[in-house]
């Protein structure tokens, strides 16, 4: 009989522990990433389509969606930027921004500016030199490889994910294809406010 009281006591303690520790879990629609590093290397400062100096400080105090692509991409890049525009229109929130990082060294800033602003005048584009783009691609785990050329146009296979950067300029998550606008909107509404 003593053994049964001990078993009941242990079961009771376990159940109380489970219920007390059962905090509501918030489901996110992105893959969580836990980075201690800033998104850009500390010494990297580039010119963007919006400012002469773009660095980690430009990512501070806002949530940033980052997409790696190139301006002559025939399919995935325009589709993703059109979806991002839809997200931004529905959110209409100054606490978020979109950063387009060109993986094509041929994309100059004027071309990038016309390209991103075609989708949304508030989107930011950057062209990073070959050495720094290789570091950033490696650091973030982005796949980018030139696969062919037609005339002066290069074609790339590349990661189609949208990265999420927190207010501290650190990678916090990523959305993988297929990109679903409503899921991103839901997450952003929750984490911004």
C-alpha positions, 0 to 999 in steps of 0.5 A: 500500500505504501508503494501505491501512495508513492507512485500516486505522489510521483504521478501527481508531482509530474502532472503538476509540473507539466501543467505549470510548465505548459506555456502557450507555444506561439506557432511561427511560419518561418524556420527559426534561426538563432544567430549571435552575429550581425547580418552583415560583416562589421566592416561592410558598408555599401551604397544602397538605392536609398543611401550612400552608406548601408550597414548593420546600423541601417537594419537596426530598429526595424524588421527586415525581409531580405531576398537574394536575387538578380535583376535579369532573373526571369521568374522567381525574383519578380514573383517574390518581389511582387509577393513582397509588395503585396505583403507591404501593402497589406501591412502598411507599417514603417517598422518593416523594410525589404532589402534586395541583395543582388548576387550578380556582380553585373547589377549596378546600383542604377539597374537595381534601383529601377528593378526594386522600385518597379515593385515598390518605391520603398524597397531597398536594393544593394550591390555588394562587391564580389568578395563581400557577397561571397562572404555573406552568401556563405554566412547566411547559407544562401546558394548562388551559382551562375549556370549559363549566359546568353549574350551579356545576361547571366543566369543563376540558380539561387536560394528562393528563401526570404530571410527575416532580420530582427531589430538588432540586425541579426538573422532570426528566421527564414521563409522557404518556398512556396512563399505564402503572403498570408503566413508572412503577414500573420508573423509580422503582425505578431512580432512587430506589435 
